[in-house]
């Protein structure tokens, strides 16, 4: 999501003194764009279908909204994080081919519905709605193949180069930083991310989306469970220190890490089990509470030093208006219902109606009614944002910074009309003198930080803590991860300077398997009851592959010839786990 600039396209980022004085503050809109590595790992109901759905329902519709706005003379400014693991999948030739096949299948399903709705008296649905989906997927197919030339990464890069997008990075595979067992592992996630980001987008990232907004300060850290790491306390760097060493300028946290108060879980109402995972007795304690409407540099805990890294905090009140399916706009009666689908085609033909409506009582979707609803909701959101910034300016005497971060999939996947909400939002902001849309980097470069702030440990997960990623259902994963961290470090030290190309090739694949093992998605999918079997199978698969690679590296070092079974194993993993090019991985990063 973003804002319609007050200025012509040639004046992006430049405001007159009159505009500056009239404004109430800056608005940073951030979309976090991520999926785990599902390419080559399953199809339906779990696997690469997730990637195809996200591309057709979210990524392309958002790109289309940007395209239309720029064509009409608007200058939106959106910060978007694209995780390296997602960028690698979108750039993969297998995704491009499979996605086209997926779209043809969706078109065929809608055409089959159209025929049934037209001919069968037992079907109570309108052929017009089936035609709606035929036209929708035909349009997405044309956008992908013609407008974007089968290259969504290239489209994002072009918008970046035009000054429409600022693209952030993330952990390479979305590893959950606060629970990783060594600083080397966090550093490795970041270094692979930066190298991959530069490969795809032509420049190094300035900001990073910490996976799940998970943060941990500097202190003597004790592993939460026994493993090869041991159980002795170890002084760990604050995550901001590792970011600073990698020249990252800013990151985002949940409001509860800056303000006193409870976290508002981002996934409440969208995933089963989140409420159960929301303990209220382990909330972050903010040493010196600040305001979510300010930028702070991060003070290094236990020292009198401050890092150069800035932190921006989510404004809960405005963001929940957009995010919440229960309290926010997506729960509006006229919008497409996410959950109810046709029993054969899987297409959706019903509207929300009301949040209390039984599935059997949902009313038929009326697309023509959604424009008016969107216009009302956009107006409300703009007014709410203006009000928040004006209130802060009256209290503080200075322009504030309102940070509104969302998962990208909210717009289109969860909330079908979401990409149009973004588009109308830009359009309604035309001439608005109260809100100054901007990038986080512009704030860092032009507006002095109010002060330095020590942050507590936490996330934007349920309870504001680590419980989603470390609980009785997933705690077994962490000794495996910790053992892999220790093993990789040992192997990188022992074999990382080898002049044998095959040994280095195997080491880099060992790194890929370890990075995939660390993905925060596996415990998340289990804890939220989203895809338990799939997540457990994927975690186990990468554990087995990691262990097998260590044996093969040992064989290679001793001059033992590989068996046919060894060769077959390598052929499979080099085909399935092909993310991160060799030149984006340095074995010494993990030594």
Secondary structure, 3 states (H helix, E strand, C coil): CCCCCCCCHHHCCCCCHHHHHHCCEEEEEEEEECCCCCCCCCCCCCCHHHHHHHHHHHHHHHHHHHHHHHHCCCCCCEEEEECHHHHHHHCCHHHHHHHHHHHHHHHHHHHHHHHHHHHCCCCCCCHHHHHHHHHHHHHHHHHHHHHCCCCHHHHHHHHHHCCCEEEEEECCCCECHHHCCCHHHHHHHHHHHHHHHHHHHCCCCCEEECHHHCECCCEEECCCCCCCCCCCCEEECCHHHHHHHCCCCEEEECHHHCCCCCCCCCCCCCCCCCCCCCCCCCCCCCCCCCCCCCCEEEECCCCCCEEEEEEEEECHHHHHHHHCCCCCHHHCCCCECCCCCCCCCCCCCEECCCCCCCHHHCCECCHHHHHHHHHHHHHHHHHHHHHHHHHHHHHHCCCEEEEEEEEHHHECCCECCHHHHHHHHHHHCCCCCCEEECCHHHHHHHCCCCCEECCCCECCCHHHCCCCCCCCCCCHHHHHHHHHHHHHHHHHHHHCCCCCHHHHHHHHHHHHHHHHHCEHHHHHHHHCCCCHHHHHHHHHHHHHHHHHHHHHHHHHHCCCCCCHHHHHHHHHHHHHCCCCCHHHCCHHHHC
